[in-house]
Amino acid sequence: MKAVYITDLHEEIAKELIKRLRRNPQSAMMSYGELCKLVGNKINPRNIANYIGDLSVWCHKIGAPMI
């Protein structure tokens, strides 16, 4: 498994995902494009999956639920 380093952008993405989940767990899904807009378009929607994958690996490593 590769080493995962969590950057400020990873944290912003995680915060937006958690906010959405807290508001309405039954309707927490969103598009990559919408998520990118929520973090100020700092990343292209085609690349955000890599960040989400990193977050999932990190969550797994610390024993938290994966994204």
C-alpha positions in Angstrom: 0.0 0.0 0.0 1.4 3.4 -0.9 2.1 6.1 1.7 -0.7 8.6 1.9 -0.1 12.2 2.9 -3.1 14.3 3.7 -2.9 17.9 2.3 -5.0 20.9 3.0 -7.0 20.1 -0.1 -7.7 16.6 1.2 -9.0 18.2 4.4 -11.2 20.6 2.5 -12.7 17.8 0.5 -13.3 15.7 3.6 -15.0 18.6 5.4 -17.4 19.1 2.5 -18.2 15.4 2.3 -18.9 15.3 6.1 -21.0 18.5 5.9 -23.1 16.9 3.2 -23.5 13.7 5.1 -24.5 15.5 8.3 -27.2 17.6 6.5 -29.0 14.6 5.1 -27.4 11.1 5.3 -30.1 9.7 3.0 -29.2 12.1 0.2 -25.4 12.7 0.7 -24.3 11.8 -2.8 -22.9 14.6 -5.1 -21.1 14.7 -8.4 -17.3 15.2 -8.6 -18.0 18.6 -10.3 -20.2 19.7 -7.4 -17.6 18.7 -4.9 -14.9 20.6 -6.8 -17.0 23.7 -6.8 -17.5 23.4 -3.0 -13.7 23.4 -2.5 -13.3 26.5 -4.8 -12.5 24.7 -8.0 -9.0 24.0 -6.8 -9.0 20.7 -8.7 -10.3 19.3 -11.9 -13.3 16.9 -11.5 -11.4 14.4 -13.5 -8.7 14.3 -10.8 -10.7 14.5 -7.6 -11.1 10.7 -7.5 -7.4 10.4 -6.6 -7.9 12.6 -3.6 -11.0 10.7 -2.5 -9.1 7.5 -2.9 -6.3 8.9 -0.7 -8.8 9.8 1.9 -10.3 6.3 1.8 -6.9 4.7 2.3 -6.1 7.1 5.2 -9.5 6.3 6.8 -8.8 2.6 6.5 -5.3 3.0 8.1 -6.7 4.8 11.1 -9.7 2.4 11.5 -12.3 4.9 10.4 -15.1 4.0 7.8 -13.8 4.4 4.3 -15.4 6.9 2.0 
